[in-house]
């Protein structure tokens, strides 16, 4: 026995504004998946379901998949949930629409959609009501796109035509199997396109990362590995011998010598000169002649980069010498530091000791040259002073030998003393004669005797004066001879002073030259190393990595800048 479902009556409401007065709203039913509570809440928000085309009916149609009507003329039975008349009335009621809280933009959009469908709406809310009665959602994306798409152009595929629009609500048959549509909604299509773009971006990013790692591996890691392999497996270990020496100035005796010794930078020029000599090609050639520098670095077991050719030129050997002999001068301490590298530790120590001896010879040569230059001038001045003093002394002797007397000045002094003596005696005789003449009757014999004495004294004084005059006049006089001898003696005294000054200058110059002598003092003696100093394997590998990375970075930046300039 078949139990028929209870038939529901549908309220048919004629749309007076429709151009076809026979067209009525089709009875609709809510989908099976929605509950009655969701159907009631759907009236308070815009409907987003797919619109179905309105079907004008004159009588209730039979749903597809339901049994046909009976012969008694009863209404056909329908399956599914169908909105009641009260719910339909609430959805289309303007007051309910007012309470929905629609924005001004939504109301204006509903008015434009109603005008597009030729619905006589008296207000915005009435336009919403009329559209919902027609089964048209005024806020659907397709309807909004229809407002901006020109009518003369073809509509997109995702927007159905007005004649084929599905109007809401509609009855979903129970017996029909509902399969998902192959057509996607714009939101899903947009999400799918966004996902495809994201997957494409991720794929390109992975591809770029792979290419980046490939370039880094080829241009940075591979050269770094080759360099590290060379330093760890191929490079010949080199033994370095370090030494330090100073070029010092001789200290003089006494406080004055200490004040004149100079500052700590007094030997900087000599130290720089020694450094330049040790780094010169002459020192390399001298070391090769004495110890065979070239032959040591032409041995077969040395790696190809550090090994010299069998018959190297001086320029090639000097490049190797400059690379293995490092000399530096510290001006703050005045120390010359030297590091000599060789493939054998004993050979390295011997090279260092021999170079220190070369430096000492150079210092001695510089000191000897300075000392010779300073002392030679003072010695020449001393020899000249001695020669002139000898000439002055010879002139004095000749004058003394040419004269009649050895000491003319003494002869003149003797004559003067004699004249003075006789003049004193003459004065006494004259006083005595005057005393005798004062008597009234003087003794004539005494007077004659005194007068005779006076005459004799006068004669003697006259002879002495004549002799004195003869000695002081003429070219050969004693006075002239005396003056020449005095001049010769004065010249001799001057030459003696000059000779004494020259001697003092020679002594001071020699003392100063002794203070200017430079000495090379070894502060750190060279000692053979027991472990190889070079190459620094880890440090050199890291340095090579940094160098290759920097080169790659500069090249990539340059290429990107050029690419951007060309593309722009």
C-alpha positions in Angstrom: 0.0 0.0 0.0 1.4 3.3 -1.1 1.3 6.2 1.4 1.1 9.5 -0.3 2.8 12.5 1.3 0.6 15.2 2.4 0.1 17.7 -0.3 0.8 21.4 0.3 -1.0 24.2 -1.3 1.1 26.9 -3.0 0.1 30.5 -3.1 0.1 31.8 -6.6 0.7 35.6 -6.7 0.4 37.5 -9.9 2.9 40.2 -10.7 0.9 43.1 -12.0 3.9 44.8 -13.4 5.0 41.9 -15.5 4.6 42.4 -19.2 3.1 38.9 -19.4 0.0 39.0 -17.2 -0.2 35.2 -17.3 3.3 34.8 -15.9 3.2 33.9 -12.2 5.9 33.2 -9.7 6.9 29.6 -9.7 6.6 27.7 -6.4 10.0 27.3 -4.9 11.4 25.1 -2.2 14.5 25.3 -0.1 17.4 22.9 -0.9 17.4 19.7 1.0 20.8 20.4 2.6 19.5 23.5 4.4 17.4 23.4 7.6 14.4 25.5 8.3 16.5 27.8 10.5 18.9 28.6 7.7 16.0 29.2 5.4 14.6 31.7 7.8 17.9 33.5 8.2 18.4 33.7 4.5 15.6 36.2 4.2 17.7 38.7 6.3 20.8 38.7 4.0 21.5 38.8 0.3 21.0 35.5 -1.5 24.1 34.1 -3.1 22.7 31.0 -4.7 22.8 30.4 -8.4 19.6 32.0 -10.0 17.4 29.7 -12.0 15.2 30.8 -14.9 11.6 31.7 -14.1 9.1 29.4 -15.6 5.6 30.7 -16.3 3.0 28.1 -15.3 -0.7 27.9 -15.5 -1.0 24.9 -13.3 1.4 23.2 -10.9 3.9 21.2 -12.9 5.1 17.7 -12.0 8.5 17.5 -10.6 10.9 15.3 -12.5 11.2 11.9 -11.0 7.8 12.0 -9.1 4.8 9.8 -9.9 2.1 11.2 -12.2 -1.2 12.6 -10.9 -4.1 10.2 -10.4 -7.1 10.0 -12.5 -9.3 11.4 -9.8 -7.9 14.9 -10.6 -6.1 15.4 -7.2 -3.0 17.6 -7.1 0.3 15.9 -7.7 2.4 15.1 -4.6 5.7 17.0 -4.2 8.8 15.9 -2.3 11.2 18.2 -0.5 10.9 21.3 1.6 8.9 24.2 0.2 8.7 27.7 1.7 5.4 28.5 3.2 3.3 31.6 2.3 4.2 33.3 5.5 8.0 32.9 4.9 7.6 34.2 1.3 5.6 37.2 2.6 8.3 38.0 5.2 11.0 37.9 2.5 9.2 40.3 0.3 7.9 42.6 2.9 9.5 46.1 2.8 9.6 46.4 6.5 11.6 43.3 6.8 13.9 44.7 4.1 14.3 47.9 6.0 15.4 46.0 9.1 18.1 44.2 7.1 20.4 47.2 7.4 21.3 47.5 3.8 23.9 50.2 2.9 23.2 53.0 0.5 25.4 51.5 -2.1 23.5 48.2 -2.0 20.2 50.0 -2.3 21.4 52.1 -5.3 22.7 48.9 -6.9 19.3 47.2 -6.4 17.5 50.3 -8.0 19.8 50.0 -11.1 19.2 46.2 -11.3 15.5 46.8 -11.1 15.7 49.4 -13.9 17.7 47.0 -16.0 14.9 44.4 -15.7 12.1 47.1 -16.3 10.6 46.7 -12.8 8.5 49.7 -11.7 10.1 50.2 -8.3 8.8 53.1 -6.2 11.8 53.1 -3.9 15.0 51.4 -3.3 13.5 49.0 -0.8 10.6 48.3 -3.2 13.2 47.5 -5.9 14.8 44.9 -3.6 11.3 43.4 -2.9 10.4 43.2 -6.6 13.8 41.7 -7.5 13.4 39.0 -4.8 9.9 38.3 -6.1 11.4 37.8 -9.5 14.0 35.5 -8.0 16.8 37.8 -8.7 19.5 38.5 -6.2 20.4 42.2 -6.6 23.7 41.8 -4.7 25.1 38.9 -6.7 28.4 39.4 -8.4 27.0 38.5 -11.8 24.3 41.1 -11.6 26.8 43.7 -10.5 29.0 42.8 -13.5 26.0 43.1 -15.8 25.7 46.8 -14.8 29.1 47.7 -16.1 29.2 45.4 -19.2 27.8 47.1 -22.3 24.7 45.5 -23.7 26.0 45.4 -27.2 28.9 43.1 -26.2 28.8 39.5 -25.6 28.4 38.5 -22.0 31.0 36.4 -20.3 30.6 32.7 -20.0 30.3 32.7 -16.2 27.3 35.2 -16.4 24.0 33.4 -17.6 21.7 35.2 -19.9 18.5 36.8 -18.6 16.3 34.2 -20.3 18.3 31.4 -18.8 18.7 32.8 -15.3 17.6 30.4 -12.6 15.2 32.2 -10.2 15.1 31.5 -6.5 13.8 29.7 -4.6 13.6 26.4 -6.6 12.6 22.9 -5.7 15.3 20.3 -5.8 14.1 16.9 -6.8 14.8 14.1 -4.3 15.2 11.2 -6.7 17.7 13.1 -9.0 21.3 12.6 -8.1 23.0 16.0 -7.7 26.5 16.0 -9.0 28.9 18.8 -8.5 29.0 21.2 -11.4 32.1 21.4 -13.6 31.8 25.1 -13.7 33.6 27.0 -11.0 32.4 30.1 -9.2 34.5 33.2 -9.7 35.8 33.0 -6.2 37.0 29.5 -6.6 38.4 30.3 -10.1 40.2 33.3 -8.6 41.5 31.1 -5.7 42.6 28.5 -8.2 44.4 31.1 -10.4 46.1 32.6 -7.3 47.2 29.1 -6.3 48.6 28.5 -9.8 50.5 31.8 -9.6 51.8 30.9 -6.2 52.9 27.5 -7.4 54.5 29.1 -10.5 56.3 31.6 -8.3 57.5 28.8 -5.9 58.7 26.8 -8.9 60.6 29.7 -10.4 62.0 30.5 -7.0 63.2 26.9 -6.6 64.6 27.0 -10.1 66.5 30.2 -9.4 67.8 28.8 -6.1 69.0 25.7 -7.9 70.7 27.9 -10.5 72.2 30.1 -7.8 73.6 27.1 -5.9 74.9 25.7 -9.1 76.7 28.9 -9.9 78.1 29.2 -6.4 79.3 25.6 -6.6 81.0 26.2 -9.9 82.5 29.6 -9.4 83.1 29.6 -5.6 83.1 26.1 -4.1 85.0 24.3 -6.8 87.9 26.8 -6.9 87.9 26.8 -3.1 88.1 23.0 -3.1 90.9 23.1 -5.6 92.8 25.7 -3.6 92.3 23.7 -0.4 93.5 20.5 -2.1 96.6 22.3 -3.3 97.4 23.7 0.2 96.8 20.4 2.0 98.2 17.9 -0.5 100.5 19.5 -3.1 102.1 22.6 -1.5 105.6 22.1 -0.2 106.0 23.0 3.5 108.2 26.0 4.1 110.2 26.6 7.3 110.5 30.2 8.4 113.3 31.5 10.6 112.7 34.7 12.5 115.3 37.1 13.8 115.6 40.7 15.0 118.5 43.1 15.1 119.1 46.7 16.0 121.4 49.4 14.5 122.8 51.2 17.6 124.9 54.4 18.0 128.0 54.3 20.1 127.6 55.9 23.5 130.2 58.6 24.4 131.6 59.0 27.9 130.3 61.7 30.2 127.1 63.6 30.6 127.8 65.8 27.6 128.2 62.9 25.3 124.9 61.5 26.6 123.2 64.7 25.8 124.6 64.8 22.3 123.9 61.1 21.6 120.5 62.0 20.0 117.0 60.6 20.2 115.9 57.0 19.7 115.3 57.8 16.0 118.9 58.8 15.5 119.7 55.5 13.7 116.5 55.3 11.6 118.2 56.3 8.4 120.9 53.6 8.9 118.2 51.0 9.7 116.3 51.9 6.6 119.5 51.8 4.5 120.2 48.3 5.9 116.7 47.1 5.2 116.9 48.4 1.6 120.2 46.6 1.1 118.9 43.2 2.4 115.9 43.5 0.1 118.0 44.4 -2.9 119.1 42.2 -5.8 122.8 42.6 -4.7 122.1 40.8 -1.4 120.3 38.0 -3.3 123.3 37.6 -5.7 125.8 37.6 -2.8 123.7 34.9 -1.0 123.5 32.8 -4.2 127.2 33.0 -4.7 128.0 31.9 -1.1 125.2 29.5 -0.2 123.5 28.7 -3.5 120.1 30.3 -3.2 119.0 29.4 -6.7 120.0 25.8 -6.5 118.0 25.4 -3.3 114.7 26.5 -4.9 115.3 24.6 -8.2 115.1 21.2 -6.5 112.5 18.7 -8.0 110.6 17.9 -4.8 109.4 21.6 -4.4 105.9 22.2 -5.7 105.7 23.8 -9.1 104.4 27.2 -7.9 107.4 27.8 -5.5 110.0 25.9 -7.6 112.4 27.9 -9.9 113.3 26.8 -13.4 116.5 24.8 -13.9 118.3 27.9 -15.2 116.5 30.9 -13.7 117.3 34.5 -14.5 118.2 36.9 -11.8 114.7 38.5 -12.1 112.9 35.2 -11.5 115.2 34.4 -8.6 114.7 37.9 -7.2 110.9 37.4 -7.2 111.3 34.2 -5.2 113.8 36.0 -2.9 111.3 38.8 -2.3 108.6 36.3 -1.5 110.7 34.3 0.9 112.7 37.0 2.6 110.5 39.5 4.5 112.2 42.4 6.3 110.3 45.1 8.2 111.5 48.1 10.2 109.6 49.3 13.3 110.4 53.1 13.7 108.9 53.2 17.2 111.2 50.6 18.6 114.1 50.9 16.1 114.0 47.1 15.5 114.5 45.4 12.1 112.6 42.1 11.9 113.5 39.6 9.3 111.8 36.3 8.3 113.5 33.9 5.9 111.6 30.9 4.5 113.2 27.9 2.9 112.2 24.3 2.2 114.7 23.0 4.8 114.9 24.4 8.3 118.7 24.4 8.6 119.1 26.1 5.2 116.6 28.7 6.4 118.6 29.4 9.6 121.8 29.6 7.6 120.3 32.0 5.1 119.2 34.2 8.0 122.6 34.2 9.7 124.3 35.1 6.5 122.0 38.0 5.8 122.6 39.3 9.3 126.4 39.3 8.6 125.7 41.1 5.3 123.8 43.7 7.3 126.7 44.1 9.8 129.1 44.6 6.9 126.9 47.3 5.5 126.6 49.0 8.8 130.4 49.0 9.3 130.9 50.4 5.8 128.4 53.2 6.4 130.1 54.0 9.8 133.6 53.9 8.3 132.6 56.2 5.5 131.1 58.8 7.9 134.1 58.6 10.1 136.6 59.0 7.2 134.7 62.0 5.8 134.6 63.8 9.2 138.2 63.1 10.3 139.9 63.8 6.9 139.0 67.5 6.9 140.3 68.1 10.4 143.5 66.3 9.7 144.1 68.3 6.6 143.6 71.5 8.6 146.1 70.3 11.2 148.7 69.5 8.5 148.4 73.0 7.1 148.8 74.6 10.5 151.9 72.6 11.2 153.4 73.6 7.8 152.8 77.3 8.4 154.2 77.2 11.9 157.3 75.5 10.6 157.8 78.3 8.0 157.4 81.0 10.7 159.9 79.3 12.9 162.4 79.0 10.0 162.0 82.7 9.3 162.8 83.7 12.9 165.9 81.6 12.9 167.1 83.1 9.6 166.6 86.6 10.9 168.6 85.8 14.0 171.4 84.3 12.0 171.6 87.2 9.5 172.0 89.9 12.2 175.3 91.0 13.8 174.1 90.2 17.2 171.9 87.5 18.4 169.7 89.8 20.4 169.5 93.3 19.2 166.9 94.2 21.7 169.2 93.2 24.5 172.0 95.3 23.0 169.8 98.4 22.8 168.7 97.9 26.4 172.3 97.6 27.5 173.2 100.8 25.8 170.3 102.6 27.3 171.2 101.4 30.8 174.8 102.5 30.3 173.7 106.0 29.1 171.5 106.3 32.1 174.3 105.3 34.5 176.8 107.8 33.0 174.2 110.5 33.1 173.6 109.9 36.8 177.4 110.1 37.4 177.6 113.3 35.3 174.9 114.9 37.4 176.7 114.0 40.6 180.0 115.5 39.2 178.2 118.7 38.2 176.7 119.0 41.7 180.1 118.4 43.2 181.6 121.1 40.9 178.9 123.5 41.8 179.6 122.9 45.5 183.3 123.6 45.0 182.6 126.8 43.1 180.4 128.1 45.9 183.6 128.5 48.1 185.2 131.9 48.1 188.5 130.4 47.6 187.9 126.9 46.1 190.6 124.3 45.8 191.8 124.6 42.3 193.1 121.1 42.0 189.7 119.6 43.1 187.8 121.9 40.7 190.1 120.9 37.8 189.7 117.2 38.7 185.9 117.5 38.9 185.8 119.3 35.6 187.9 116.7 34.0 185.5 114.0 35.2 182.6 115.9 33.9 184.2 116.2 30.5 185.1 112.5 30.4 181.5 111.5 31.3 180.1 113.7 28.6 182.4 112.1 26.1 181.3 108.7 27.1 177.6 109.6 27.0 178.2 111.2 23.6 179.8 108.0 22.3 177.0 105.9 23.7 174.4 108.1 22.1 176.2 107.9 18.8 176.3 104.1 19.0 172.6 104.1 20.0 171.8 106.3 17.0 173.7 104.1 14.7 171.9 101.0 16.0 168.4 102.5 15.5 168.9 104.0 12.0 169.4 102.4 8.6 168.2 99.1 7.1 170.8 97.1 9.0 170.3 98.9 12.2 169.6 97.0 15.4 166.2 98.6 15.6 165.2 97.3 12.2 166.6 94.0 12.9 164.8 94.0 16.2 161.4 94.8 14.5 161.8 91.9 12.0 162.6 89.5 14.8 159.5 90.7 16.7 157.3 90.2 13.7 158.7 86.7 13.1 158.1 85.9 16.8 154.6 87.2 16.6 153.9 85.1 13.5 155.4 82.1 15.2 153.1 82.6 18.2 150.1 82.9 15.9 151.0 79.7 14.1 151.4 78.1 17.5 147.9 79.1 18.4 146.5 77.9 15.1 148.4 74.6 15.4 146.9 74.1 18.9 143.4 74.9 17.6 143.9 72.4 14.8 145.0 69.7 17.2 141.9 70.3 19.4 139.7 70.1 16.4 141.2 66.9 15.3 140.7 65.4 18.7 137.1 66.6 19.0 136.4 65.3 15.4 137.8 61.9 16.3 135.7 61.8 19.4 132.6 62.8 17.5 133.4 60.2 14.8 133.7 57.6 17.4 130.3 58.5 18.8 128.8 58.4 15.3 129.9 54.8 14.8 127.0 52.4 14.2 126.9 48.9 15.6 124.6 46.1 14.6 123.3 44.2 17.6 121.4 40.9 17.2 118.4 40.9 19.5 116.8 37.6 18.4 119.3 35.1 17.0 118.0 32.9 14.1 116.9 29.4 15.3 115.9 26.6 12.9 112.2 25.7 13.1 111.0 22.2 13.7 107.6 22.5 12.2 106.6 24.0 8.9 105.4 27.6 9.0 103.9 27.8 5.5 101.5 27.3 4.0 98.8 28.1 6.5 96.3 25.6 5.1 93.1 26.5 6.8 93.6 30.3 6.8 94.6 30.2 3.1 91.6 28.1 2.2 89.2 30.5 4.0 91.0 33.5 2.3 90.5 31.8 -1.1 86.8 31.3 -0.4 86.4 34.9 0.6 88.3 36.1 -2.5 86.2 33.9 -4.9 83.0 35.0 -3.2 83.9 38.6 -3.6 84.7 38.2 -7.2 81.5 36.3 -7.9 79.5 39.0 -6.0 81.1 41.8 -8.0 80.5 40.0 -11.3 76.9 39.1 -10.5 76.1 42.7 -9.4 77.8 44.1 -12.5 75.8 41.7 -14.7 72.5 42.5 -13.0 73.1 46.2 -13.3 74.0 45.9 -17.0 70.9 43.7 -17.6 68.7 46.2 -15.9 70.2 49.0 -17.9 69.7 47.1 -21.2 66.2 46.0 -20.4 65.1 49.6 -19.4 
